[in-house]
Amino acid sequence: MKAILILLGLILIAVGAVYLYLPADHLPNWMPGFDATLARPRMKHGLAAGGVGIVLVAVSFFFGRRG
């Protein structure tokens, strides 16, 4: 369980970084938020993905301390 939470957390942190650093017109087509007419980053998507990733990594450390 702990390894799955860490893996998902790290993936979401990486996805959040992609959202924050790439403009919406340079995102991959399969990612939500892709817009060929928008030349600014998707801040809400990036902050949400990164925040959830950080929470998942923190929760995994609490699971590791319990058992």
C-alpha positions in Angstrom: 0.0 0.0 0.0 2.8 2.4 0.9 4.7 1.8 -2.4 1.5 2.4 -4.4 0.9 5.7 -2.6 4.4 6.8 -3.1 4.3 5.9 -6.8 1.0 7.6 -7.5 2.2 10.7 -5.5 5.4 11.0 -7.5 3.5 10.5 -10.8 1.1 13.3 -9.8 3.9 15.6 -8.8 5.5 15.1 -12.2 2.2 15.7 -14.0 1.7 18.9 -11.9 5.2 20.1 -13.0 4.2 19.4 -16.7 1.1 21.5 -16.2 3.0 24.3 -14.6 5.9 24.5 -17.0 4.3 23.9 -20.4 1.7 26.2 -22.0 -1.6 24.7 -22.8 -0.9 24.6 -26.5 2.3 22.4 -25.9 0.6 19.9 -23.6 0.2 16.4 -25.0 -3.2 15.8 -26.7 -4.2 13.1 -24.2 -3.9 15.4 -21.1 -6.9 17.3 -19.9 -6.5 21.0 -20.4 -4.9 20.9 -23.8 -6.0 23.9 -25.8 -4.3 24.8 -29.1 -5.4 28.4 -28.8 -4.1 29.1 -25.3 -0.5 30.1 -24.8 -0.4 30.1 -20.9 0.2 27.3 -18.4 -2.8 25.6 -16.7 -2.1 26.8 -13.2 -5.1 25.2 -11.4 -4.5 21.8 -13.0 -0.8 21.9 -12.0 -1.4 23.0 -8.5 -4.2 20.5 -8.0 -2.1 17.6 -9.3 1.0 18.6 -7.4 -1.0 19.1 -4.2 -2.7 15.8 -4.4 0.7 14.2 -5.1 2.3 15.7 -2.1 -0.6 14.6 0.1 -0.3 11.0 -1.2 3.4 10.9 -0.4 2.7 12.3 3.1 0.0 9.8 3.7 2.3 7.0 2.6 4.8 8.1 5.3 2.1 8.0 8.0 1.2 4.4 6.8 4.8 3.5 7.1 5.1 4.7 10.7 2.0 2.7 11.9 3.3 -0.8 11.0 
